[in-house]
Amino acid sequence: MQFGGVMMALGVFRFDMSNGAYQKMARSAGHRWTEVNRIGREAALQYLGQRAQQITIEGVIYVHFKGGLRQVELMRAQAALKMLLMMVDRLGGV
């Protein structure tokens, strides 16, 4: 995959300075634990695995610049297909 000046890629969608740079990105992840009651003893904690990660990207898309809001429409159409898209940063982090 050729990245050049790309900051991040979500499937076929590229975020870079020439067509849709984002101003802020936040990422959150967590782990799931549940309490298991036991007779005559304290409850135990059981690890259920990692929660799904959530990535939030904030930015501005100017209507008359490089496709404008059509980019958002294409992302919505892709989401409607219910297929997973890989998000990769410019350093190769998934």
Secondary structure, DSSP 8 states (H G I E B T S, - for coil): ---TTEEEEETTEEEETTT--EEEEEEE--EEEEEEEETTEEEEEEEEEE---EEEEEE---TTSTTTTHHHHHHHHHHHTT----EEETT---
